Structures are given as C-alpha cells and as structure tokens.
Amino acid sequence: MTAAPSPAVDAVLDGLVDPHCHSGPSPMPREFDHAGGARDGWERLRMRAMVAKCHHHNTQLDVLAQQALLADIPTEVIGAVALNSTVGGLNLAQAQLCLGLGGKVVYLPTVSSGRHIDCHAENLGFPTPTVQLTAERVEVVRDGNVVDELVPIFDLIAEHDAVLNGGHLHPDDIAACFALARERGVRRFAVSHPDFVIGADPAQCARFVSEGALIEHEMHMYDPGARMRWPVTQLMEWISALGPEHTLLGSDLGQAGFPRPVDAFRRVAAALLDLGLEEKDLRRIVHDNPRELLGISD
C-alpha cells in the first residue's frame, strides 16, 4: 500500500534516518535488498541513512558487498550485528568484524533471547525463515550477573563509540547490560519496541532514558498499512510520557509483502501530526535524534 505524498508531512520527514530496517539478504523473506531500500528512501524522502538489521548475520558484510549498487545512492547504509546463535552468540570476533569494517550498531540477543523464544512460542506473527534455523538461547545474565563474555564486547563498542541496542531482552537484563556497558565506557544506547516482545513499561523506559538511552518505536506496529496495526494513540502516549527528545522512530520493515518504510513513515507521521505532535518535535525524532545516536554529522 503506497502512501500518497503530502508536501507538509514530507517536509518534516525530509532527510530522515531509519534506525531499524530489515532489508535483505536474509533467511527471512524480504521485499528489497539494502540498495533497493536506500534508493527508495532517497528518491522519495531524501533519506539520509538507514541501519540494516538482520537477526542472523553481520550486515556490514552485505553493505560492502553491495557497494557497486550503492555507489550512486546518497543514502548511507549502516551495518549492524545481532549477537544471536547464528553468529556464535556473544562472539567478540563478530563484533570486531562488524565494527572494524564500518558498522555502527551491536544488538544484544534478539531471536536468541529467552524473552523472544518465549514470545515466539505464543505465535505473535514472526516471519518463517526460508531455511532451517535453530534459534538457540543465548544468556546474557547468569546467577544475577552479566556474563563475562560481554565485557570485551562492551569494551570494543566503547572503543568504536558505537551503539549498543538492548535487543529483545527482558527489561531487567537490558538494565543490567547497559549498566555494565556504561561502566566500560559505552555512550550510545537504544531500546527497540519496548511494548512488543520486550515488555517494558514507560516507567522502566524512563530509567533507561535517565541513563542515556533513546527509546525506539516501530512503523511495523503502528502503520495501518501493516499487519499489526496498534493504535497510533498508544505511540503518542509514549512520546508524551518520555519526550520527543528521547524518542526514535524506526520502520522495522522490509519483510516480504509489507509496506515500504517511506509509506509507513508517511502514514504514521501524518497520524501523529493529526494527534497534535508538533512538527518540530517530529522532526527531532526522525532527524536529529538518530543522527546524534549514530554519529552522523549532517
């Protein structure tokens, strides 16, 4: 479903950054690859950058492999790695590979977190892989303590001034990991879709915010053209509770058969403006905040 452009909405979204895009390749069916997503974003909204996220492999390698396709697209595609069982779990070498080659985001376990595995058993609508995959559980907290394997990974993230994302962990585990990472020098933190899988409430997220994290909400959940269709009023309540200065919006899109990120951003942005969100606040959410998080200077 393509969203009709609105000059007023597009003026606010112009130059946005999508901090959470599921472009391909991936073992999950995808609507477009990284270059296709970047081109669509640039041609329709002059998208400044997008983070390519995959639950199963290091996407910075994809970015480098698609350089010829990306050469004439001004949108910057930023690689990431999620510390799931398919990359060896809490694998320092994978984090080194991603960040050393120019990636900027490390996700704590997503599909390999206990929280996600329990939710998957509840059949919340996660896509089915095209290949046989075993999502083995990866523990980050054992006997009340963050596992030792994360210490050198946090040190590496701090060295590269990269982003640590809370993945799909339980809120208490995110808090424990963020606290240790901060002690090791990490400065950039994000929590994705707190009210989906993770199960964090605004009070818990206010704690994350007070310690320097940004809270990311997803078009995948709130776009009426997508399948989940959560009420946009709920998103507005989150923004009001935590403040636009602490909020990110990501598409969390790219799945086959789902809307393209630009269309979802247009629809949700229009709905937020209709609910009374000021244009300057929406622009801060989609423009300024992700630039600051990802170290994008323009």
Sequence and secondary structure as in RCSB ss.txt:
>XXXX:A:sequence
MTAAPSPAVDAVLDGLVDPHCHSGPSPMPREFDHAGGARDGWERLRMRAMVAKCHHHNTQLDVLAQQALLADIPT
EVIGAVALNSTVGGLNLAQAQLCLGLGGKVVYLPTVSSGRHIDCHAENLGFPTPTVQLTAERVEVVRDGNVVDEL
VPIFDLIAEHDAVLNGGHLHPDDIAACFALARERGVRRFAVSHPDFVIGADPAQCARFVSEGALIEHEMHMYDPG
ARMRWPVTQLMEWISALGPEHTLLGSDLGQAGFPRPVDAFRRVAAALLDLGLEEKDLRRIVHDNPRELLGISD
>XXXX:A:secstr
      HHHHHHHTT EEEEE  BS SS BSSBHHHHHHHHHHHH   EEEE  SSS HHHHHHHTHHHHTT  S
EEE EEE SGGGTSS HHHHHHHHHTT  EEE  STTSHHHHHHHHTT      SS        SEETTEE TTH
HHHHHHHHHHT EEE TT  HHHHHHHHHHHHHTT  EEEEE IIIII   HHHHHHHHHTTEEEEEEHHHH TT
SSS   HHHHHHHHHHH GGGEEEE  B BTTS  HHHHHHHHHHHHHHTT  HHHHHIIIIIHHHHHHT   
